[in-house]
Amino acid sequence: EVDEFGRDIGGALEQGRASRLQIRNNRRKNLFYDDEYGEREGFWTEDEEELGSQYEQRQNQLTQDVEKIFNDAEDDYKSLHTIKKKLELLKKRYPQAYTDTYISLSVPSLFAPYVKVQLVNWNFLKNPKLEAMQWYKSVSDYGLFGNIKEDDPDLDVIPKIVEKVVTPFLTNYFFTVWDPLSSTLFPATSSLVREVMDHVDGKLENPQKLLSTIMDRFYNIVNVHSKSKTVPEGGTPKSHPQWRFCEFRWWKGLKIIKMLTLWKQHLLEEVIRDLSMSHMADNLVPFLLKEMQTKPIDTKKVMLFTTKLNKVLPEDWKRDVQYKILYKGVKDYW
């Protein structure tokens, strides 16, 4: 296929793919040249270096498009500050009418478009704190003048915005862009979830959808990982590439469990534990047992694998029946 200038589009695309593949392979070779048992390779994910920058590039492009949204708006409606001043003036001059017409209930929706524009520019992977955002600072004192009653709806403007605007925005990020296996991004993503839960009732629909999205991503990763070969085929010598592939797969499975344990502070620990332990039983234990049953037995490898797995699992999970099965098989190496 050629373009209007006679250039080979397919060839250019293929050349680009080949170039990126070569760069990736060279990077992997440099990263894992002394990775005897595949631990670093199994724990490494492409996003550790690239995902954050890719997201920022897409964010910058979107920011340029968003800036055009208010180009045709009148000056009085171009900023959150001016809208806020108009509504507060209305509350000061006509407090009873303001209350009787339930304007407070509409305030979060009126502020929402301006908040959404700022969310597009929000680099939450570097600064996940909502308090640092301009809209938050501007809205934090909205309507708080005169004799404020405890049941004044304006006291809930920020929680409502976080629930109705910020939480769906973050849910979309976790669903479309986020890599659950990224240890680099975990501190920021964990802080994002904590920020939401600190501002809203976690039992509401949108916060629950956020948490379920995170859990669904882990379920999907476990399902995909489980479709790969667990152990080398019977009779395969340890020099065969199948063993190296299964080693890599084992470490990847361990990283899945490690990341799951980190999220137990936000998600239901019982669900996290059940998924982790069943994943361990189906995908990690078989390879360890195969390693110990196939000669020559690499004692150093077995000790390394079992020690790493034992370190990842929380102590209270070790009462699980799946762990006891593992312990029975490898106790001589601990």
C-alpha positions in Angstrom: 0.0 0.0 0.0 1.3 3.4 -1.0 0.2 6.9 -0.1 -0.4 9.8 -2.5 3.3 10.5 -2.7 4.1 6.9 -3.6 5.6 6.0 -0.3 5.2 2.5 1.0 3.0 2.8 4.0 3.1 -0.9 4.9 6.8 -1.0 4.7 7.2 2.1 6.9 4.9 0.6 9.5 6.8 -2.7 9.4 10.1 -0.9 9.7 8.9 1.1 12.6 7.7 -2.1 14.4 11.0 -3.8 13.7 12.9 -0.8 15.1 10.9 -0.7 18.3 11.3 -4.4 18.7 15.1 -4.1 18.4 15.2 -1.3 20.9 13.0 -3.3 23.3 15.2 -6.5 22.9 18.4 -4.5 23.5 17.0 -3.0 26.6 15.8 -6.4 27.9 19.3 -7.8 27.2 21.0 -5.0 29.2 18.5 -5.3 32.0 18.7 -9.1 32.4 22.2 -10.1 31.2 23.0 -11.6 34.6 19.4 -12.6 35.5 20.3 -16.3 36.3 16.8 -17.5 37.2 14.6 -14.9 35.4 13.5 -13.0 38.5 14.2 -9.5 37.2 12.7 -10.3 33.8 9.6 -11.7 35.4 9.1 -8.7 37.7 9.8 -6.2 34.9 6.9 -4.7 32.9 7.1 -2.5 29.9 5.2 0.3 31.8 8.0 0.7 34.3 9.7 3.0 31.9 7.2 3.8 29.2 3.6 3.9 30.5 3.9 7.1 32.5 5.5 9.0 29.5 2.9 7.6 27.1 0.1 8.8 29.3 1.6 12.2 29.5 1.9 12.5 25.8 -1.7 11.6 25.3 -2.6 14.0 28.1 -0.7 16.9 26.5 -2.6 16.3 23.2 -5.9 16.2 24.9 -5.1 19.4 26.8 -4.6 21.3 23.6 -8.0 20.1 22.4 -9.7 20.9 25.7 -8.4 24.5 25.7 -10.6 25.2 22.7 -13.8 24.3 24.5 -14.4 27.7 26.1 -13.1 29.8 23.2 -16.6 30.9 22.2 -17.9 31.3 25.7 -18.6 34.8 27.1 -16.1 36.1 29.6 -18.5 35.8 32.5 -18.6 32.0 31.9 -15.1 31.2 31.0 -13.8 30.4 34.5 -14.9 28.6 37.6 -14.0 31.7 39.7 -16.6 33.9 37.9 -19.4 31.3 38.2 -18.6 30.9 41.9 -18.8 34.6 42.5 -22.2 34.9 40.7 -23.7 32.1 42.8 -22.3 33.4 46.0 -23.7 36.8 45.2 -27.1 35.2 44.7 -26.8 33.5 48.0 -25.9 36.7 49.8 -28.6 38.8 48.3 -31.4 36.3 48.2 -30.7 33.6 50.8 -34.3 32.4 51.1 -34.8 32.2 47.4 -31.4 30.4 47.1 -32.6 27.8 49.7 -36.2 27.5 48.4 -35.1 26.8 44.8 -32.5 24.2 45.9 -29.7 25.9 44.0 -27.2 24.2 46.3 -28.2 20.9 44.7 -27.2 22.2 41.3 -23.9 23.7 42.2 -21.8 20.6 41.8 -23.2 20.2 38.3 -22.6 23.8 37.4 -19.0 23.5 38.5 -18.5 20.1 36.9 -17.4 21.3 33.3 -14.7 23.5 34.8 -13.5 20.8 37.1 -13.4 18.3 34.2 -11.2 20.7 32.2 -8.7 20.9 35.1 -8.8 17.1 35.5 -7.5 16.7 32.0 -4.4 18.8 33.0 -4.0 17.0 36.3 -0.8 15.0 36.4 -2.0 12.8 39.2 0.8 10.3 38.8 3.2 13.0 40.1 0.8 14.8 42.5 -2.2 12.7 43.4 -3.5 15.2 46.1 -6.8 16.8 45.3 -6.0 19.7 47.6 -3.3 20.8 45.2 -5.7 21.4 42.4 -6.9 25.0 41.7 -10.6 24.0 41.5 -10.4 22.4 44.9 -8.8 25.5 46.5 -11.4 27.7 44.8 -14.4 25.6 45.8 -13.3 24.7 49.3 -14.9 27.9 50.8 -17.8 28.1 48.5 -20.9 29.6 50.2 -19.3 29.6 53.6 -20.2 33.0 55.0 -22.8 34.4 57.4 -24.5 32.0 59.7 -23.7 28.5 58.3 -26.0 25.7 59.5 -24.8 22.2 59.9 -27.2 20.9 57.3 -26.2 23.6 54.7 -25.8 21.6 51.4 -23.0 23.9 50.3 -20.8 22.1 52.9 -20.9 19.0 50.6 -19.9 20.7 47.3 -16.5 19.2 47.3 -17.6 15.6 48.3 -20.3 15.7 45.6 -17.8 16.9 42.9 -15.3 14.1 44.0 -18.1 11.6 43.8 -19.8 12.6 40.6 -16.8 14.0 38.6 -13.4 13.0 39.9 -14.3 9.3 40.7 -15.6 8.5 37.2 -12.6 10.2 35.7 -10.2 8.0 37.8 -12.3 4.9 37.1 -11.8 5.5 33.4 -8.0 5.7 33.9 -7.9 2.5 35.9 -10.0 0.8 33.3 -8.1 1.9 30.1 -4.6 3.0 30.9 -3.4 1.6 34.3 -1.1 -1.4 34.5 -1.9 -3.3 37.7 1.5 -4.8 37.7 3.3 -1.5 37.8 5.2 -1.2 41.1 6.4 2.2 40.0 2.9 3.6 39.7 1.5 1.9 42.8 2.2 4.7 45.3 0.4 7.3 43.1 -2.5 5.1 42.2 -2.9 4.0 45.8 -3.0 7.6 46.9 -5.6 8.4 44.3 -7.9 5.8 45.7 -7.3 7.0 49.3 -8.1 10.5 48.2 -11.5 9.4 46.9 -12.3 7.4 50.0 -11.3 10.3 52.3 -13.8 12.6 50.6 -16.8 10.4 49.9 -18.8 7.5 51.3 -17.1 4.3 50.0 -20.5 2.6 49.8 -21.8 4.9 47.1 -22.1 3.7 43.5 -19.2 5.5 41.9 -16.6 4.7 44.6 -17.7 1.1 44.5 -17.4 1.1 40.7 -13.8 2.4 41.1 -12.9 -0.4 43.4 -14.6 -3.1 41.4 -12.7 -1.8 38.3 -9.4 -2.3 40.0 -10.4 -5.8 41.1 -11.7 -6.7 37.7 -8.3 -5.7 36.2 -6.6 -8.1 38.5 -9.0 -10.9 37.7 -8.3 -10.4 34.0 -4.6 -10.5 34.5 -4.8 -13.7 36.5 -7.0 -15.3 33.9 -4.7 -14.3 31.0 -1.6 -15.5 33.0 -3.3 -18.8 33.8 -3.7 -19.7 30.1 0.1 -20.1 29.6 2.0 -23.3 30.2 2.5 -24.0 34.0 5.2 -26.6 33.8 7.5 -28.0 31.1 6.1 -31.1 29.3 7.1 -34.5 30.9 10.5 -35.7 29.9 11.7 -32.2 28.8 15.4 -31.7 29.9 16.1 -28.7 32.0 18.3 -27.3 29.2 15.2 -26.9 27.0 13.8 -23.3 26.5 10.5 -24.5 28.0 12.1 -24.4 31.5 13.2 -20.8 31.0 9.8 -19.8 29.8 8.1 -21.4 32.8 10.6 -19.7 35.1 9.8 -16.4 33.6 6.1 -17.2 33.9 6.6 -18.2 37.6 8.1 -14.9 38.5 5.4 -13.0 36.6 2.9 -15.0 38.7 4.7 -14.0 41.9 4.6 -10.3 40.9 0.8 -10.6 40.4 0.5 -11.9 44.0 2.8 -9.2 45.3 0.8 -6.4 43.7 -2.5 -8.0 44.9 -1.2 -8.0 48.5 -0.4 -4.2 48.2 -4.0 -3.5 47.3 -5.5 -5.3 50.3 -5.5 -1.9 52.1 -8.2 -0.7 49.7 -10.0 -3.8 48.5 -11.7 -6.6 50.5 -8.8 -8.6 51.9 -10.8 -11.8 51.8 -11.3 -11.5 48.0 -7.6 -10.5 47.5 -6.5 -13.5 49.6 -8.7 -16.0 47.8 -7.6 -14.9 44.4 -3.9 -14.8 45.4 -3.9 -18.2 47.0 -5.8 -19.9 44.2 -3.4 -18.3 41.8 -0.5 -19.6 43.8 -1.9 -23.1 43.9 -2.6 -23.2 40.2 0.3 -21.4 38.7 3.3 -21.3 41.2 3.2 -24.5 43.2 3.2 -26.9 40.2 6.4 -25.5 38.8 8.1 -25.7 42.2 7.1 -29.3 42.6 8.2 -30.1 39.1 11.6 -28.5 39.7 12.1 -30.7 42.8 11.0 -33.9 41.0 13.2 -33.4 37.9 16.9 -34.1 37.9 19.3 -32.5 38.2 17.6 -30.7 41.1 18.8 -27.1 41.4 18.7 -26.6 45.2 19.8 -23.0 44.9 16.9 -22.2 42.6 14.3 -24.0 44.8 15.5 -22.2 47.9 15.4 -18.8 46.0 11.9 -19.4 44.6 10.4 -20.7 47.9 12.0 -17.9 50.0 10.7 -15.2 47.6 7.2 -16.6 47.7 7.2 -17.0 51.5 8.3 -13.3 51.8 5.5 -12.0 49.6 2.7 -13.7 51.4 1.3 -12.0 54.5 1.8 -14.1 57.7 -2.0 -14.5 58.4 -2.4 -16.0 54.9 -0.1 -18.8 55.7 -2.9 -20.6 57.6 -4.6 -21.1 54.3 -4.9 -24.8 53.1 -3.2 -23.9 49.8 -0.1 -22.6 51.7 0.0 -25.8 53.8 0.1 -27.9 50.6 3.0 -25.8 49.4 4.8 -26.0 52.8 4.5 -29.7 52.9 6.2 -30.0 49.5 9.1 -27.6 50.1 9.6 -27.5 53.8 13.0 -29.3 53.5 14.3 -26.2 51.6 13.3 -23.7 54.3 
